[in-house]
């Protein structure tokens, strides 16, 4: 018995050490698991934050793209407006040159009070043709052209006539082409309303200032 007692104590001691060691390892594993769990939670939070930030960036990118498209559309619109304004400026300069060529000895003066009144009267007539237009005109042409232009001024707003009817009106039924040429050489738009002359079938013919302007003038006058 005396020999077995130390052996038993040793075994018990070894068993105790093993239990303590196992307990220490278990506690260490629990702590490691807890640490890993905390890291997992932190990683999940970071993932959620990253996803939220990504969504915010995607939204900002979409907004920037929308703003860019808006700017591109605005730039395209401004380019179109600039092109139209440039074309209008070129037409205005061409009109001034044409006027100067027609009256080479005249001094072109604009902006005075009487001129502004005439312009306002003309614009008012374009906006409201029923008001009529009575301007002091310096009309220069052949006797035949004068007859045609005077007949044009007798066509009321809202009405149209054919070249053949206009030729008949001035007593020149066989001079339809000459009447058409006289209309084409008319250099005073609106006041001498050659835009009110159409083809026999009612279709619009040529117009010195463009068929689209002729169509617009007739539309304002309510021509049928």
C-alpha positions as CSV (number, residue, x, y, z in Angstrom):
1,X,0.0,0.0,0.0
2,X,2.8,2.3,0.9
3,X,4.3,1.8,-2.7
4,X,1.0,2.4,-4.4
5,X,0.2,5.7,-2.6
6,X,2.9,7.8,-4.2
7,X,1.9,6.3,-7.6
8,X,-1.7,7.3,-7.0
9,X,-0.7,10.7,-6.0
10,X,1.4,11.1,-9.0
11,X,-1.5,10.0,-11.2
12,X,-3.9,12.3,-9.5
13,X,-1.4,15.1,-9.9
14,X,-1.0,14.3,-13.6
15,X,-4.7,14.2,-14.0
16,X,-5.1,17.5,-12.2
17,X,-2.5,19.1,-14.4
18,X,-4.3,17.7,-17.5
19,X,-7.6,19.0,-16.3
20,X,-6.1,22.4,-15.6
21,X,-4.4,22.4,-19.0
22,X,-7.6,21.4,-20.7
23,X,-9.4,24.2,-18.8
24,X,-6.8,26.7,-19.8
25,X,-7.0,25.6,-23.5
26,X,-10.7,25.7,-23.4
27,X,-10.7,29.2,-21.9
28,X,-8.2,30.2,-24.6
29,X,-10.3,28.8,-27.3
30,X,-13.4,30.5,-26.0
31,X,-11.5,33.8,-25.9
32,X,-10.2,33.2,-29.5
33,X,-13.8,32.4,-30.6
34,X,-15.1,35.5,-28.9
35,X,-12.3,37.6,-30.6
36,X,-13.1,36.0,-34.0
37,X,-16.8,36.7,-33.4
38,X,-16.1,40.3,-32.7
39,X,-14.0,40.5,-35.8
40,X,-16.8,39.0,-37.8
41,X,-19.3,41.5,-36.4
42,X,-16.9,44.3,-37.2
43,X,-16.4,43.0,-40.7
44,X,-20.1,42.8,-41.2
45,X,-20.5,46.3,-40.0
46,X,-17.7,47.5,-42.3
47,X,-19.4,45.6,-45.2
48,X,-22.7,47.3,-44.5
49,X,-21.0,50.7,-44.3
50,X,-19.1,49.9,-47.5
51,X,-22.3,48.9,-49.3
52,X,-24.0,52.1,-48.1
53,X,-21.1,54.2,-49.3
54,X,-21.1,52.4,-52.6
55,X,-24.8,53.1,-53.0
56,X,-24.2,56.8,-52.2
57,X,-21.4,56.9,-54.8
58,X,-23.6,55.2,-57.4
59,X,-26.3,57.8,-56.7
60,X,-23.8,60.7,-56.9
61,X,-22.4,59.2,-60.2
62,X,-25.9,59.0,-61.6
63,X,-26.6,62.6,-60.6
64,X,-23.3,63.7,-62.2
65,X,-24.1,61.8,-65.4
66,X,-27.6,63.5,-65.5
67,X,-26.0,66.9,-65.0
68,X,-23.5,66.1,-67.7
69,X,-26.3,65.1,-70.1
70,X,-28.1,68.3,-69.2
71,X,-25.0,70.4,-69.9
72,X,-24.4,68.6,-73.2
73,X,-28.0,69.3,-74.2
74,X,-27.6,73.0,-73.2
75,X,-24.4,73.3,-75.1
76,X,-26.0,71.7,-78.2
77,X,-28.9,74.1,-77.8
78,X,-26.6,77.1,-77.4
79,X,-24.7,76.0,-80.5
80,X,-28.0,75.8,-82.5
81,X,-29.0,79.3,-81.2
82,X,-25.5,80.6,-82.1
83,X,-25.7,79.1,-85.6
84,X,-29.2,80.6,-86.1
85,X,-28.1,84.0,-84.8
86,X,-25.0,83.9,-87.0
87,X,-27.1,83.1,-90.0
88,X,-29.6,85.9,-89.2
89,X,-26.7,88.3,-88.8
90,X,-25.3,87.2,-92.2
91,X,-28.7,87.8,-93.7
92,X,-29.0,91.2,-92.1
93,X,-25.6,92.2,-93.4
94,X,-26.5,90.9,-96.8
95,X,-29.7,93.0,-96.7
96,X,-27.7,96.1,-95.8
97,X,-25.3,95.5,-98.6
98,X,-28.1,95.0,-101.0
99,X,-29.8,98.2,-99.9
100,X,-26.5,100.1,-100.2
101,X,-26.0,98.6,-103.7
102,X,-29.5,99.7,-104.8
103,X,-29.0,103.2,-103.4
104,X,-25.2,103.8,-103.8
105,X,-25.5,107.6,-103.3
106,X,-27.7,107.3,-100.2
107,X,-26.4,107.5,-96.6
108,X,-28.0,104.7,-94.6
109,X,-29.2,106.0,-91.3
110,X,-31.1,104.0,-88.8
111,X,-32.4,104.4,-85.3
112,X,-34.0,107.9,-85.7
113,X,-37.5,108.5,-84.3
114,X,-39.4,108.5,-87.7
115,X,-37.6,105.3,-88.8
116,X,-38.5,103.6,-85.5
117,X,-42.2,104.5,-86.0
118,X,-42.1,103.0,-89.5
119,X,-40.5,99.8,-88.2
120,X,-43.1,99.6,-85.4
121,X,-45.9,100.1,-87.8
122,X,-44.6,97.4,-90.1
123,X,-44.1,94.9,-87.2
124,X,-47.6,95.8,-86.0
125,X,-49.0,94.9,-89.4
126,X,-47.1,91.6,-89.5
127,X,-48.5,90.7,-86.0
128,X,-52.1,91.9,-86.9
129,X,-52.6,92.1,-90.7
130,X,-56.1,93.3,-90.3
131,X,-54.8,96.7,-89.2
132,X,-53.6,97.4,-92.7
133,X,-50.4,99.1,-93.8
134,X,-50.1,102.5,-95.3
135,X,-46.4,103.5,-95.8
136,X,-44.8,106.2,-98.0
137,X,-43.1,104.0,-100.5
138,X,-40.4,104.9,-103.0
139,X,-41.2,102.2,-105.6
140,X,-39.0,102.1,-108.7
141,X,-39.7,99.9,-111.6
142,X,-41.1,99.8,-115.1
143,X,-44.6,100.9,-115.9
144,X,-45.7,97.2,-116.1
145,X,-44.1,96.4,-112.7
146,X,-45.8,99.4,-111.2
147,X,-49.2,98.1,-112.4
148,X,-48.5,94.7,-110.9
149,X,-47.2,96.1,-107.6
150,X,-50.2,98.4,-107.3
151,X,-52.5,95.4,-107.9
152,X,-50.7,93.5,-105.2
153,X,-51.5,96.2,-102.7
154,X,-55.2,95.9,-103.5
155,X,-55.2,92.2,-102.4
156,X,-56.8,92.2,-98.9
157,X,-55.2,90.4,-95.9
158,X,-56.5,86.9,-95.6
159,X,-57.0,86.5,-99.4
160,X,-54.8,85.0,-102.1
161,X,-54.9,85.2,-105.9
162,X,-53.2,83.2,-108.6
163,X,-50.7,84.7,-111.1
164,X,-53.3,84.2,-113.8
165,X,-55.9,86.0,-111.9
166,X,-53.5,88.9,-111.1
167,X,-52.6,89.1,-114.8
168,X,-56.3,89.3,-115.7
169,X,-56.9,91.9,-113.0
170,X,-54.4,94.3,-114.7
171,X,-55.7,93.5,-118.2
172,X,-52.8,91.4,-119.3
173,X,-54.2,87.8,-119.4
174,X,-51.4,86.6,-121.7
175,X,-48.6,88.0,-119.5
176,X,-48.8,85.5,-116.6
177,X,-45.0,84.9,-116.7
178,X,-44.3,88.6,-116.8
179,X,-46.6,89.1,-113.8
180,X,-44.7,86.4,-112.0
181,X,-41.4,88.1,-112.8
182,X,-42.7,91.4,-111.5
183,X,-43.7,89.7,-108.3
184,X,-40.2,88.1,-108.0
185,X,-38.5,91.5,-108.5
186,X,-40.6,93.2,-105.8
187,X,-38.1,94.3,-103.2
188,X,-40.5,95.6,-100.6
189,X,-41.9,92.7,-98.5
190,X,-45.2,93.0,-96.7
191,X,-46.0,96.5,-97.8
192,X,-46.3,95.2,-101.4
193,X,-47.7,91.8,-100.5
194,X,-46.5,89.5,-103.2
195,X,-46.7,86.7,-100.7
196,X,-50.5,86.6,-101.4
197,X,-49.9,85.3,-104.9
198,X,-50.0,81.5,-105.3
199,X,-50.1,79.0,-108.1
200,X,-53.4,78.2,-109.8
201,X,-53.7,75.0,-107.8
202,X,-53.3,77.0,-104.5
203,X,-49.8,75.7,-103.9
204,X,-47.1,78.1,-102.7
205,X,-44.6,79.2,-105.3
206,X,-41.2,80.8,-104.8
207,X,-40.7,83.9,-102.5
208,X,-37.8,86.2,-102.5
209,X,-37.5,85.9,-98.7
210,X,-38.1,82.2,-98.5
211,X,-41.2,80.0,-98.9
212,X,-41.3,79.3,-95.2
213,X,-41.7,83.0,-94.5
214,X,-44.4,83.2,-97.1
215,X,-46.2,80.3,-95.5
216,X,-45.9,82.0,-92.0
217,X,-47.2,85.4,-93.3
218,X,-50.2,83.7,-95.0
219,X,-50.8,81.7,-91.8
220,X,-50.9,84.9,-89.7
221,X,-53.3,86.5,-92.2
222,X,-55.5,83.4,-92.0
223,X,-55.3,82.9,-95.8
224,X,-57.2,79.9,-97.2
